[in-house]
Amino acid sequence: MSVNDTAAALPAANGGALPSGASPSFTLLPSDLPLRFSAAALLWFAASGVTALWPDAADSVDAVAWERTGEFASLLVVAAGLLALVAPLTAVIRPAPRSRLGSFIAGLSASVPWLIALALGVIAWEILTAKLGLLPRPFFVPPQALLEVYLDDWPRLLDCFAASLTLLVTGYAVGSVLGVVTGVAIGWSRAVGYWVHPVLRLIGPLPATAWLPIAFFAFPTSWSASVFLIALASGVPVTVLTWSGVAGVNSAYYDIARTLGASQRFLVLKVAVPAAMPHVFVGLFMGLGASFAVLVVAEMLGVKSGVGWYLQWAQGWAAYGNMYAALLMMALLCSGLVALLFRVRDRLLAWQKGMLKW
């Protein structure tokens, strides 16, 4: 029995827990982890072989081979080599518990099934598009076509995504700030709620994209109109959830603070708002998703730069490789912003850290 197996058997011998006062001297890893990494490495090597050695399908309309096939196969070889290098290391490395190395290896081991599935997906994608041509051009392209876009058209892509990120952050920040302020005001003051609640019930159910004709007419530029639409899309859920959080604060918190001489301002800023923060972050997550949808639509219809404009431009030229490359980058951007928002939430709400992950 290996050291790893012996360590794993200790908790089982004690009813599923370590002896009192004892702790493992290293992070427990699956005994077959090197085999899993080796299998993943073999599949990525197979993907590189399929890409480089299998000739592209001859098309009666366009028999030109896909460009950047060699570069893409090289990337697959690099990925396979890294996995092959990690495989023996997991058999000999015993990182300390709760260390960064231990957390990294544990997270990497959890991703092995996805690495295997991704390699199989790349192989199937390559065969169905470039090698057999079962999926018709130009609507379906192989993965090396996306690499070609990233290598050849990266200046335009970066400009468009910088413009989209600027527009998104501006509109989302405006909508979130106004949503938090409005939600706190409604939840705290019945007078404010009396006047604002009916307006919120009127415009809240309407999708922000329904205001497109009015926004592009009322605002002087398409950029400012897009900021308004994104702010509207993000502000409504933030307002509703903040309002719900403030209104649902336990009244005992206020009573205790008042007995200690707290002012109205203290009750709002130090009691109501912190207690409502879990609801606020739910609204922020919902608003971020709605903002992305409005961002793309607004850029397609009005703004002359950004990912929405790029998607429409690529579709007009039947450059579906560019379109898929932009969609992939947009998905990564959205996922990255959500992960960043989770980091902020975990920092501000440390007692909820780990309850929900992205």
Summary of the structure (lengths in Angstrom):
residues: 358
radius of gyration: 26.8
end to end distance: 36.5
largest distance: 84.4
contacts: 1100
relative contact order: 0.09
helix: 76%
strand: 0%
